[in-house]
């Protein structure tokens, strides 16, 4: 496999993993779970970096507010919101 082929495969895997994370959060933000609060344990290490990276990939679709300790760069809290547009008929669009 040539370098360009390897890079293409890695980019496809990266996008596929981003889509998996996006689908998870889209499910959480569905109206079925409206007004619920989700707590996820142990976002330490590199886990939160992957989630931030994936959701940041989708530009302005999500609002990400991380709270990181300055002394050791550990994530203390991550608030994730999704922007929802409401049209004239009151119909929601993600």
Secondary structure as the mmCIF struct_conf table of DSSP 4:
data_model
#
loop_
_struct_conf.conf_type_id
_struct_conf.id
_struct_conf.beg_label_comp_id
_struct_conf.beg_label_asym_id
_struct_conf.beg_label_seq_id
_struct_conf.end_label_comp_id
_struct_conf.end_label_asym_id
_struct_conf.end_label_seq_id
HELX_RH_AL_P HELX_RH_AL_P1 UNK A 3 UNK A 28
TURN_TY1_P TURN_TY1_P1 UNK A 29 UNK A 29
BEND BEND1 UNK A 30 UNK A 30
HELX_RH_3T_P HELX_RH_3T_P1 UNK A 31 UNK A 33
TURN_TY1_P TURN_TY1_P2 UNK A 34 UNK A 35
TURN_TY1_P TURN_TY1_P3 UNK A 44 UNK A 46
HELX_RH_AL_P HELX_RH_AL_P2 UNK A 47 UNK A 57
TURN_TY1_P TURN_TY1_P4 UNK A 58 UNK A 58
HELX_RH_3T_P HELX_RH_3T_P2 UNK A 59 UNK A 61
STRN STRN1 UNK A 62 UNK A 68
TURN_TY1_P TURN_TY1_P5 UNK A 70 UNK A 72
STRN STRN2 UNK A 75 UNK A 82
STRN STRN3 UNK A 85 UNK A 86
TURN_TY1_P TURN_TY1_P6 UNK A 88 UNK A 89
BEND BEND2 UNK A 90 UNK A 90
STRN STRN4 UNK A 92 UNK A 93
#
